[in-house]
C-alpha cells in the first residue's frame, strides 16, 4: 500500500533514521556483532529508500513486504546509477531474512558486505537529496 507523506519528513525523519541505523551498523561491526550489523544495515537502506521516495513523490510504501517497497523505489528512475542502487537494496532485503529470522549466524564477511551495500545505498540517496 502506498501512502502520502509530507515531503519534509523525507529528510527530517527518514534520512535521520537511516543515518542512525548506519552508525549502529558500524558500531555492531566493530563489536563483532555480525547479525546486528546486518540488521542495522538493512534498516538503514529501508529508511533511506523511504526518504528518497518521500522526497521524490511525497509517497512511500507502507506494508509488510519490503520487496514491494523496493519495487516502488525501483520504478522511480530509470538510469544506471539508480539500477545499481536497486540491486544493493534488493540484496540487503534478501539478507534481512537471514539476519533476523534465519537459523544460521551470519559471518564477518556477510556483515562487511551488508554494511558496504548500505553505506553505498545511503550515499546514493544523500547525493540525490542534496
N, CA, C and O atoms as a GROMACS GRO file, in nm:
protein
  520
    1UNK      N    1   0.083  -0.117   0.000
    1UNK     CA    2   0.000   0.000   0.000
    1UNK      C    3   0.089   0.125   0.000
    1UNK      O    4   0.185   0.133   0.076
    2UNK      N    5   0.057   0.218  -0.084
    2UNK     CA    6   0.130   0.344  -0.095
    2UNK      C    7   0.055   0.450  -0.016
    2UNK      O    8  -0.066   0.465  -0.030
    3UNK      N    9   0.128   0.523   0.068
    3UNK     CA   10   0.068   0.630   0.148
    3UNK      C   11   0.135   0.763   0.116
    3UNK      O   12   0.251   0.768   0.075
    4UNK      N   13   0.061   0.869   0.134
    4UNK     CA   14   0.112   1.004   0.114
    4UNK      C   15   0.179   1.051   0.243
    4UNK      O   16   0.129   1.029   0.353
    5UNK      N   17   0.294   1.117   0.226
    5UNK     CA   18   0.373   1.165   0.340
    5UNK      C   19   0.422   1.306   0.308
    5UNK      O   20   0.463   1.334   0.196
    6UNK      N   21   0.417   1.394   0.406
    6UNK     CA   22   0.470   1.530   0.387
    6UNK      C   23   0.617   1.521   0.347
    6UNK      O   24   0.694   1.448   0.408
    7UNK      N   25   0.655   1.597   0.244
    7UNK     CA   26   0.791   1.588   0.190
    7UNK      C   27   0.899   1.618   0.294
    7UNK      O   28   1.005   1.556   0.290
    8UNK      N   29   0.874   1.709   0.384
    8UNK     CA   30   0.978   1.744   0.483
    8UNK      C   31   1.019   1.624   0.567
    8UNK      O   32   1.130   1.621   0.620
    9UNK      N   33   0.931   1.526   0.579
    9UNK     CA   34   0.962   1.408   0.660
    9UNK      C   35   1.067   1.319   0.594
    9UNK      O   36   1.132   1.239   0.661
   10UNK      N   37   1.085   1.333   0.462
   10UNK     CA   38   1.187   1.255   0.393
   10UNK      C   39   1.325   1.278   0.453
   10UNK      O   40   1.392   1.185   0.497
   11UNK      N   41   1.366   1.404   0.454
   11UNK     CA   42   1.496   1.439   0.512
   11UNK      C   43   1.488   1.453   0.664
   11UNK      O   44   1.581   1.416   0.735
   12UNK      N   45   1.376   1.505   0.713
   12UNK     CA   46   1.364   1.539   0.854
   12UNK      C   47   1.346   1.420   0.946
   12UNK      O   48   1.380   1.428   1.064
   13UNK      N   49   1.294   1.311   0.896
   13UNK     CA   50   1.272   1.193   0.979
   13UNK      C   51   1.343   1.070   0.921
   13UNK      O   52   1.427   1.009   0.987
   14UNK      N   53   1.309   1.035   0.799
   14UNK     CA   54   1.356   0.908   0.742
   14UNK      C   55   1.505   0.906   0.712
   14UNK      O   56   1.571   0.805   0.735
   15UNK      N   57   1.559   1.015   0.663
   15UNK     CA   58   1.703   1.020   0.638
   15UNK      C   59   1.781   1.021   0.769
   15UNK      O   60   1.885   0.956   0.780
   16UNK      N   61   1.730   1.092   0.867
   16UNK     CA   62   1.793   1.093   1.000
   16UNK      C   63   1.794   0.951   1.057
   16UNK      O   64   1.894   0.906   1.113
   17UNK      N   65   1.683   0.883   1.043
   17UNK     CA   66   1.672   0.745   1.092
   17UNK      C   67   1.773   0.654   1.018
   17UNK      O   68   1.837   0.569   1.080
   18UNK      N   69   1.785   0.673   0.888
   18UNK     CA   70   1.881   0.592   0.809
   18UNK      C   71   2.023   0.614   0.859
   18UNK      O   72   2.100   0.519   0.869
   19UNK      N   73   2.058   0.738   0.889
   19UNK     CA   74   2.192   0.767   0.939
   19UNK      C   75   2.215   0.704   1.077
   19UNK      O   76   2.325   0.658   1.106
   20UNK      N   77   2.112   0.702   1.160
   20UNK     CA   78   2.124   0.636   1.291
   20UNK      C   79   2.149   0.486   1.273
   20UNK      O   80   2.236   0.430   1.339
   21UNK      N   81   2.073   0.422   1.185
   21UNK     CA   82   2.095   0.280   1.159
   21UNK      C   83   2.234   0.254   1.101
   21UNK      O   84   2.295   0.152   1.131
   22UNK      N   85   2.282   0.345   1.019
   22UNK     CA   86   2.416   0.331   0.962
   22UNK      C   87   2.521   0.333   1.072
   22UNK      O   88   2.612   0.250   1.073
   23UNK      N   89   2.509   0.428   1.164
   23UNK     CA   90   2.603   0.434   1.277
   23UNK      C   91   2.593   0.310   1.364
   23UNK      O   92   2.694   0.259   1.412
   24UNK      N   93   2.472   0.261   1.385
   24UNK     CA   94   2.454   0.139   1.464
   24UNK      C   95   2.513   0.018   1.394
   24UNK      O   96   2.568  -0.070   1.460
   25UNK      N   97   2.504   0.013   1.263
   25UNK     CA   98   2.564  -0.096   1.187
   25UNK      C   99   2.716  -0.094   1.203
   25UNK      O  100   2.778  -0.199   1.223
   26UNK      N  101   2.773   0.022   1.196
   26UNK     CA  102   2.918   0.038   1.212
   26UNK      C  103   2.962  -0.006   1.352
   26UNK      O  104   3.060  -0.078   1.368
   27UNK      N  105   2.888   0.038   1.453
   27UNK     CA  106   2.922   0.001   1.591
   27UNK      C  107   2.909  -0.150   1.611
   27UNK      O  108   2.994  -0.211   1.676
   28UNK      N  109   2.805  -0.210   1.557
   28UNK     CA  110   2.787  -0.355   1.568
   28UNK      C  111   2.901  -0.429   1.500
   28UNK      O  112   2.949  -0.531   1.550
   29UNK      N  113   2.944  -0.377   1.386
   29UNK     CA  114   3.055  -0.440   1.314
   29UNK      C  115   3.182  -0.436   1.399
   29UNK      O  116   3.253  -0.536   1.411
   30UNK      N  117   3.209  -0.321   1.457
   30UNK     CA  118   3.328  -0.307   1.541
   30UNK      C  119   3.325  -0.400   1.662
   30UNK      O  120   3.429  -0.443   1.711
   31UNK      N  121   3.205  -0.432   1.709
   31UNK     CA  122   3.189  -0.521   1.824
   31UNK      C  123   3.185  -0.668   1.786
   31UNK      O  124   3.180  -0.756   1.872
   32UNK      N  125   3.188  -0.696   1.656
   32UNK     CA  126   3.180  -0.834   1.611
   32UNK      C  127   3.040  -0.893   1.620
   32UNK      O  128   3.023  -1.015   1.621
   33UNK      N  129   2.940  -0.807   1.626
   33UNK     CA  130   2.800  -0.850   1.631
   33UNK      C  131   2.746  -0.855   1.488
   33UNK      O  132   2.678  -0.763   1.443
   34UNK      N  133   2.777  -0.963   1.419
   34UNK     CA  134   2.752  -0.972   1.274
   34UNK      C  135   2.603  -0.964   1.241
   34UNK      O  136   2.564  -0.891   1.150
   35UNK      N  137   2.519  -1.038   1.313
   35UNK     CA  138   2.375  -1.036   1.284
   35UNK      C  139   2.318  -0.896   1.305
   35UNK      O  140   2.241  -0.847   1.223
   36UNK      N  141   2.355  -0.833   1.416
   36UNK     CA  142   2.308  -0.697   1.444
   36UNK      C  143   2.358  -0.598   1.340
   36UNK      O  144   2.286  -0.507   1.300
   37UNK      N  145   2.480  -0.615   1.296
   37UNK     CA  146   2.536  -0.529   1.192
   37UNK      C  147   2.451  -0.537   1.066
   37UNK      O  148   2.414  -0.435   1.008
   38UNK      N  149   2.422  -0.660   1.025
   38UNK     CA  150   2.341  -0.679   0.903
   38UNK      C  151   2.201  -0.622   0.922
   38UNK      O  152   2.150  -0.552   0.834
   39UNK      N  153   2.139  -0.651   1.035
   39UNK     CA  154   2.005  -0.598   1.060
   39UNK      C  155   2.000  -0.447   1.054
   39UNK      O  156   1.910  -0.389   0.994
   40UNK      N  157   2.098  -0.382   1.116
   40UNK     CA  158   2.103  -0.236   1.112
   40UNK      C  159   2.132  -0.184   0.973
   40UNK      O  160   2.079  -0.080   0.934
   41UNK      N  161   2.215  -0.253   0.897
   41UNK     CA  162   2.244  -0.213   0.759
   41UNK      C  163   2.118  -0.219   0.674
   41UNK      O  164   2.091  -0.130   0.594
   42UNK      N  165   2.041  -0.325   0.692
   42UNK     CA  166   1.916  -0.340   0.617
   42UNK      C  167   1.819  -0.227   0.653
   42UNK      O  168   1.759  -0.167   0.565
   43UNK      N  169   1.804  -0.199   0.781
   43UNK     CA  170   1.711  -0.094   0.822
   43UNK      C  171   1.760   0.045   0.778
   43UNK      O  172   1.679   0.134   0.752
   44UNK      N  173   1.889   0.062   0.769
   44UNK     CA  174   1.945   0.185   0.713
   44UNK      C  175   1.895   0.204   0.570
   44UNK      O  176   1.847   0.312   0.533
   45UNK      N  177   1.908   0.100   0.490
   45UNK     CA  178   1.867   0.109   0.350
   45UNK      C  179   1.716   0.129   0.336
   45UNK      O  180   1.672   0.207   0.252
   46UNK      N  181   1.639   0.062   0.418
   46UNK     CA  182   1.493   0.076   0.412
   46UNK      C  183   1.452   0.219   0.445
   46UNK      O  184   1.366   0.276   0.378
   47UNK      N  185   1.511   0.276   0.548
   47UNK     CA  186   1.478   0.415   0.585
   47UNK      C  187   1.526   0.512   0.478
   47UNK      O  188   1.458   0.610   0.448
   48UNK      N  189   1.643   0.486   0.421
   48UNK     CA  190   1.695   0.573   0.314
   48UNK      C  191   1.605   0.565   0.191
   48UNK      O  192   1.578   0.666   0.126
   49UNK      N  193   1.558   0.445   0.161
   49UNK     CA  194   1.466   0.427   0.049
   49UNK      C  195   1.339   0.509   0.072
   49UNK      O  196   1.290   0.575  -0.020
   50UNK      N  197   1.286   0.504   0.193
   50UNK     CA  198   1.167   0.583   0.224
   50UNK      C  199   1.194   0.732   0.207
   50UNK      O  200   1.110   0.804   0.152
   51UNK      N  201   1.309   0.779   0.254
   51UNK     CA  202   1.344   0.920   0.239
   51UNK      C  203   1.345   0.960   0.092
   51UNK      O  204   1.293   1.066   0.056
   52UNK      N  205   1.404   0.878   0.008
   52UNK     CA  206   1.411   0.903  -0.136
   52UNK      C  207   1.271   0.914  -0.196
   52UNK      O  208   1.240   1.009  -0.267
   53UNK      N  209   1.187   0.815  -0.166
   53UNK     CA  210   1.053   0.811  -0.223
   53UNK      C  211   0.969   0.929  -0.177
   53UNK      O  212   0.895   0.988  -0.256
   54UNK      N  213   0.981   0.963  -0.050
   54UNK     CA  214   0.905   1.076   0.004
   54UNK      C  215   0.950   1.206  -0.062
   54UNK      O  216   0.867   1.288  -0.100
   55UNK      N  217   1.080   1.223  -0.075
   55UNK     CA  218   1.130   1.347  -0.133
   55UNK      C  219   1.089   1.358  -0.280
   55UNK      O  220   1.058   1.467  -0.328
   56UNK      N  221   1.088   1.247  -0.349
   56UNK     CA  222   1.059   1.249  -0.492
   56UNK      C  223   0.909   1.255  -0.522
   56UNK      O  224   0.866   1.329  -0.611
   57UNK      N  225   0.828   1.180  -0.448
   57UNK     CA  226   0.686   1.168  -0.482
   57UNK      C  227   0.590   1.203  -0.369
   57UNK      O  228   0.469   1.199  -0.388
   58UNK      N  229   0.643   1.237  -0.251
   58UNK     CA  230   0.560   1.259  -0.132
   58UNK      C  231   0.480   1.132  -0.101
   58UNK      O  232   0.367   1.139  -0.052
   59UNK      N  233   0.541   1.018  -0.130
   59UNK     CA  234   0.477   0.889  -0.104
   59UNK      C  235   0.584   0.789  -0.059
   59UNK      O  236   0.702   0.804  -0.088
   60UNK      N  237   0.537   0.686   0.012
   60UNK     CA  238   0.622   0.574   0.047
   60UNK      C  239   0.535   0.450   0.058
   60UNK      O  240   0.414   0.459   0.073
   61UNK      N  241   0.600   0.335   0.051
   61UNK     CA  242   0.529   0.209   0.066
   61UNK      C  243   0.510   0.181   0.214
   61UNK      O  244   0.603   0.198   0.294
   62UNK      N  245   0.391   0.140   0.251
   62UNK     CA  246   0.363   0.103   0.390
   62UNK      C  247   0.302  -0.036   0.388
   62UNK      O  248   0.188  -0.056   0.344
   63UNK      N  249   0.378  -0.131   0.435
   63UNK     CA  250   0.329  -0.268   0.436
   63UNK      C  251   0.435  -0.359   0.494
   63UNK      O  252   0.538  -0.313   0.543
   64UNK      N  253   0.410  -0.487   0.489
   64UNK     CA  254   0.499  -0.586   0.548
   64UNK      C  255   0.606  -0.638   0.454
   64UNK      O  256   0.708  -0.689   0.499
   65UNK      N  257   0.585  -0.626   0.324
   65UNK     CA  258   0.677  -0.685   0.226
   65UNK      C  259   0.776  -0.580   0.177
   65UNK      O  260   0.741  -0.495   0.095
   66UNK      N  261   0.898  -0.588   0.226
   66UNK     CA  262   0.999  -0.489   0.187
   66UNK      C  263   1.036  -0.500   0.040
   66UNK      O  264   1.084  -0.403  -0.018
   67UNK      N  265   1.015  -0.615  -0.020
   67UNK     CA  266   1.042  -0.628  -0.165
   67UNK      C  267   0.948  -0.540  -0.244
   67UNK      O  268   0.988  -0.481  -0.344
   68UNK      N  269   0.822  -0.530  -0.201
   68UNK     CA  270   0.728  -0.443  -0.270
   68UNK      C  271   0.769  -0.297  -0.256
   68UNK      O  272   0.754  -0.219  -0.350
   69UNK      N  273   0.821  -0.260  -0.140
   69UNK     CA  274   0.871  -0.124  -0.121
   69UNK      C  275   0.988  -0.098  -0.214
   69UNK      O  276   0.999   0.009  -0.273
   70UNK      N  277   1.076  -0.197  -0.227
   70UNK     CA  278   1.192  -0.183  -0.317
   70UNK      C  279   1.147  -0.173  -0.463
   70UNK      O  280   1.209  -0.101  -0.542
   71UNK      N  281   1.042  -0.244  -0.498
   71UNK     CA  282   0.989  -0.235  -0.634
   71UNK      C  283   0.934  -0.095  -0.661
   71UNK      O  284   0.952  -0.041  -0.770
   72UNK      N  285   0.867  -0.037  -0.563
   72UNK     CA  286   0.817   0.100  -0.576
   72UNK      C  287   0.935   0.195  -0.598
   72UNK      O  288   0.931   0.280  -0.687
   73UNK      N  289   1.039   0.180  -0.516
   73UNK     CA  290   1.160   0.260  -0.529
   73UNK      C  291   1.222   0.243  -0.668
   73UNK      O  292   1.261   0.341  -0.731
   74UNK      N  293   1.230   0.120  -0.714
   74UNK     CA  294   1.299   0.093  -0.841
   74UNK      C  295   1.229   0.156  -0.960
   74UNK      O  296   1.293   0.186  -1.061
   75UNK      N  297   1.098   0.177  -0.949
   75UNK     CA  298   1.024   0.237  -1.059
   75UNK      C  299   1.033   0.388  -1.068
   75UNK      O  300   0.977   0.447  -1.161
   76UNK      N  301   1.100   0.451  -0.975
   76UNK     CA  302   1.102   0.598  -0.972
   76UNK      C  303   1.197   0.659  -1.074
   76UNK      O  304   1.169   0.768  -1.125
   77UNK      N  305   1.307   0.594  -1.104
   77UNK     CA  306   1.404   0.646  -1.201
   77UNK      C  307   1.452   0.531  -1.288
   77UNK      O  308   1.448   0.415  -1.249
   78UNK      N  309   1.497   0.566  -1.407
   78UNK     CA  310   1.547   0.466  -1.500
   78UNK      C  311   1.685   0.508  -1.550
   78UNK      O  312   1.698   0.558  -1.662
   79UNK      N  313   1.786   0.489  -1.469
   79UNK     CA  314   1.923   0.516  -1.513
   79UNK      C  315   2.016   0.415  -1.446
   79UNK      O  316   1.975   0.342  -1.355
   80UNK      N  317   2.138   0.411  -1.490
   80UNK     CA  318   2.232   0.309  -1.443
   80UNK      C  319   2.263   0.323  -1.294
   80UNK      O  320   2.271   0.222  -1.222
   81UNK      N  321   2.280   0.443  -1.247
   81UNK     CA  322   2.311   0.464  -1.106
   81UNK      C  323   2.195   0.416  -1.017
   81UNK      O  324   2.218   0.354  -0.913
   82UNK      N  325   2.074   0.445  -1.058
   82UNK     CA  326   1.957   0.401  -0.983
   82UNK      C  327   1.945   0.248  -0.988
   82UNK      O  328   1.909   0.186  -0.888
   83UNK      N  329   1.974   0.189  -1.101
   83UNK     CA  330   1.969   0.044  -1.114
   83UNK      C  331   2.066  -0.023  -1.016
   83UNK      O  332   2.031  -0.123  -0.953
   84UNK      N  333   2.187   0.032  -1.005
   84UNK     CA  334   2.285  -0.022  -0.910
   84UNK      C  335   2.235  -0.008  -0.766
   84UNK      O  336   2.251  -0.100  -0.685
   85UNK      N  337   2.176   0.106  -0.736
   85UNK     CA  338   2.120   0.126  -0.601
   85UNK      C  339   2.010   0.023  -0.574
   85UNK      O  340   2.000  -0.031  -0.464
   86UNK      N  341   1.928  -0.003  -0.674
   86UNK     CA  342   1.820  -0.102  -0.658
   86UNK      C  343   1.878  -0.241  -0.632
   86UNK      O  344   1.825  -0.314  -0.548
   87UNK      N  345   1.983  -0.277  -0.701
   87UNK     CA  346   2.045  -0.408  -0.679
   87UNK      C  347   2.093  -0.420  -0.534
   87UNK      O  348   2.073  -0.522  -0.470
   88UNK      N  349   2.156  -0.314  -0.484
   88UNK     CA  350   2.202  -0.316  -0.344
   88UNK      C  351   2.084  -0.332  -0.248
   88UNK      O  352   2.090  -0.409  -0.153
   89UNK      N  353   1.979  -0.258  -0.276
   89UNK     CA  354   1.861  -0.263  -0.190
   89UNK      C  355   1.799  -0.402  -0.189
   89UNK      O  356   1.769  -0.456  -0.083
   90UNK      N  357   1.780  -0.461  -0.306
   90UNK     CA  358   1.721  -0.595  -0.313
   90UNK      C  359   1.810  -0.698  -0.244
   90UNK      O  360   1.760  -0.789  -0.178
   91UNK      N  361   1.941  -0.685  -0.259
   91UNK     CA  362   2.035  -0.777  -0.192
   91UNK      C  363   2.022  -0.763  -0.040
   91UNK      O  364   2.019  -0.864   0.031
   92UNK      N  365   2.016  -0.642   0.009
   92UNK     CA  366   2.003  -0.620   0.153
   92UNK      C  367   1.872  -0.676   0.206
   92UNK      O  368   1.869  -0.736   0.314
   93UNK      N  369   1.765  -0.657   0.134
   93UNK     CA  370   1.636  -0.707   0.179
   93UNK      C  371   1.638  -0.860   0.185
   93UNK      O  372   1.580  -0.919   0.276
   94UNK      N  373   1.702  -0.923   0.088
   94UNK     CA  374   1.713  -1.069   0.091
   94UNK      C  375   1.794  -1.114   0.213
   94UNK      O  376   1.762  -1.215   0.276
   95UNK      N  377   1.898  -1.039   0.246
   95UNK     CA  378   1.983  -1.072   0.360
   95UNK      C  379   1.908  -1.053   0.492
   95UNK      O  380   1.938  -1.120   0.591
   96UNK      N  381   1.810  -0.962   0.493
   96UNK     CA  382   1.732  -0.935   0.613
   96UNK      C  383   1.670  -1.062   0.670
   96UNK      O  384   1.669  -1.082   0.792
   97UNK      N  385   1.620  -1.146   0.583
   97UNK     CA  386   1.557  -1.270   0.628
   97UNK      C  387   1.656  -1.356   0.706
   97UNK      O  388   1.623  -1.409   0.812
   98UNK      N  389   1.776  -1.371   0.652
   98UNK     CA  390   1.878  -1.450   0.721
   98UNK      C  391   1.918  -1.387   0.854
   98UNK      O  392   1.934  -1.458   0.954
   99UNK      N  393   1.933  -1.255   0.855
   99UNK     CA  394   1.980  -1.186   0.976
   99UNK      C  395   1.877  -1.188   1.088
   99UNK      O  396   1.913  -1.201   1.205
  100UNK      N  397   1.751  -1.176   1.053
  100UNK     CA  398   1.650  -1.158   1.156
  100UNK      C  399   1.567  -1.283   1.184
  100UNK      O  400   1.513  -1.298   1.293
  101UNK      N  401   1.557  -1.372   1.086
  101UNK     CA  402   1.468  -1.487   1.104
  101UNK      C  403   1.535  -1.620   1.073
  101UNK      O  404   1.478  -1.726   1.100
  102UNK      N  405   1.653  -1.616   1.016
  102UNK     CA  406   1.720  -1.738   0.971
  102UNK      C  407   1.773  -1.822   1.085
  102UNK      O  408   1.779  -1.778   1.200
  103UNK      N  409   1.812  -1.944   1.052
  103UNK     CA  410   1.861  -2.036   1.154
  103UNK      C  411   2.012  -2.055   1.146
  103UNK      O  412   2.066  -2.155   1.193
  104UNK      N  413   2.080  -1.958   1.087
  104UNK     CA  414   2.227  -1.960   1.088
  104UNK      C  415   2.277  -1.824   1.131
  104UNK      O  416   2.218  -1.721   1.100
  105UNK      N  417   2.388  -1.825   1.203
  105UNK     CA  418   2.450  -1.699   1.240
  105UNK      C  419   2.531  -1.648   1.121
  105UNK      O  420   2.599  -1.725   1.053
  106UNK      N  421   2.522  -1.519   1.099
  106UNK     CA  422   2.596  -1.460   0.989
  106UNK      C  423   2.742  -1.445   1.029
  106UNK      O  424   2.777  -1.443   1.147
  107UNK      N  425   2.826  -1.433   0.929
  107UNK     CA  426   2.970  -1.424   0.950
  107UNK      C  427   3.018  -1.282   0.920
  107UNK      O  428   2.944  -1.198   0.870
  108UNK      N  429   3.144  -1.259   0.953
  108UNK     CA  430   3.203  -1.127   0.932
  108UNK      C  431   3.189  -1.082   0.787
  108UNK      O  432   3.158  -0.965   0.761
  109UNK      N  433   3.212  -1.172   0.692
  109UNK     CA  434   3.204  -1.132   0.551
  109UNK      C  435   3.062  -1.091   0.513
  109UNK      O  436   3.043  -1.001   0.431
  110UNK      N  437   2.960  -1.157   0.572
  110UNK     CA  438   2.821  -1.118   0.548
  110UNK      C  439   2.797  -0.976   0.600
  110UNK      O  440   2.737  -0.892   0.532
  111UNK      N  441   2.846  -0.951   0.721
  111UNK     CA  442   2.828  -0.819   0.783
  111UNK      C  443   2.903  -0.712   0.705
  111UNK      O  444   2.850  -0.603   0.683
  112UNK      N  445   3.024  -0.743   0.663
  112UNK     CA  446   3.103  -0.646   0.589
  112UNK      C  447   3.035  -0.608   0.458
  112UNK      O  448   3.031  -0.491   0.422
  113UNK      N  449   2.981  -0.708   0.388
  113UNK     CA  450   2.914  -0.680   0.260
  113UNK      C  451   2.785  -0.601   0.281
  113UNK      O  452   2.758  -0.507   0.206
  114UNK      N  453   2.707  -0.638   0.380
  114UNK     CA  454   2.582  -0.566   0.406
  114UNK      C  455   2.610  -0.421   0.446
  114UNK      O  456   2.543  -0.329   0.400
  115UNK      N  457   2.709  -0.403   0.530
  115UNK     CA  458   2.746  -0.267   0.573
  115UNK      C  459   2.791  -0.183   0.454
  115UNK      O  460   2.752  -0.067   0.442
  116UNK      N  461   2.870  -0.241   0.368
  116UNK     CA  462   2.918  -0.171   0.248
  116UNK      C  463   2.802  -0.136   0.155
  116UNK      O  464   2.792  -0.023   0.107
  117UNK      N  465   2.714  -0.233   0.131
  117UNK     CA  466   2.597  -0.206   0.045
  117UNK      C  467   2.510  -0.096   0.102
  117UNK      O  468   2.463  -0.009   0.029
  118UNK      N  469   2.488  -0.099   0.233
  118UNK     CA  470   2.405   0.003   0.297
  118UNK      C  471   2.472   0.140   0.290
  118UNK      O  472   2.406   0.241   0.264
  119UNK      N  473   2.603   0.144   0.313
  119UNK     CA  474   2.675   0.272   0.306
  119UNK      C  475   2.667   0.330   0.165
  119UNK      O  476   2.645   0.450   0.149
  120UNK      N  477   2.683   0.247   0.065
  120UNK     CA  478   2.676   0.295  -0.073
  120UNK      C  479   2.534   0.338  -0.110
  120UNK      O  480   2.514   0.437  -0.179
  121UNK      N  481   2.436   0.262  -0.062
  121UNK     CA  482   2.298   0.297  -0.089
  121UNK      C  483   2.264   0.430  -0.022
  121UNK      O  484   2.202   0.517  -0.085
  122UNK      N  485   2.303   0.447   0.102
  122UNK     CA  486   2.278   0.573   0.173
  122UNK      C  487   2.349   0.689   0.104
  122UNK      O  488   2.292   0.798   0.093
  123UNK      N  489   2.470   0.669   0.059
  123UNK     CA  490   2.543   0.775  -0.013
  123UNK      C  491   2.468   0.815  -0.140
  123UNK      O  492   2.460   0.933  -0.173
  124UNK      N  493   2.415   0.716  -0.212
  124UNK     CA  494   2.338   0.745  -0.333
  124UNK      C  495   2.216   0.831  -0.298
  124UNK      O  496   2.190   0.932  -0.364
  125UNK      N  497   2.143   0.792  -0.196
  125UNK     CA  498   2.022   0.866  -0.157
  125UNK      C  499   2.059   1.008  -0.112
  125UNK      O  500   1.994   1.104  -0.151
  126UNK      N  501   2.163   1.020  -0.031
  126UNK     CA  502   2.203   1.153   0.017
  126UNK      C  503   2.247   1.242  -0.098
  126UNK      O  504   2.215   1.361  -0.100
  127UNK      N  505   2.319   1.188  -0.195
  127UNK     CA  506   2.360   1.267  -0.312
  127UNK      C  507   2.238   1.313  -0.391
  127UNK      O  508   2.233   1.426  -0.438
  128UNK      N  509   2.141   1.225  -0.405
  128UNK     CA  510   2.020   1.261  -0.478
  128UNK      C  511   1.941   1.370  -0.404
  128UNK      O  512   1.891   1.464  -0.465
  129UNK      N  513   1.932   1.356  -0.273
  129UNK     CA  514   1.852   1.450  -0.195
  129UNK      C  515   1.921   1.586  -0.178
  129UNK      O  516   1.856   1.686  -0.149
  130UNK      N  517   2.053   1.587  -0.195
  130UNK     CA  518   2.130   1.710  -0.187
  130UNK      C  519   2.156   1.762  -0.050
  130UNK      O  520   2.220   1.865  -0.034
   0.00000   0.00000   0.00000
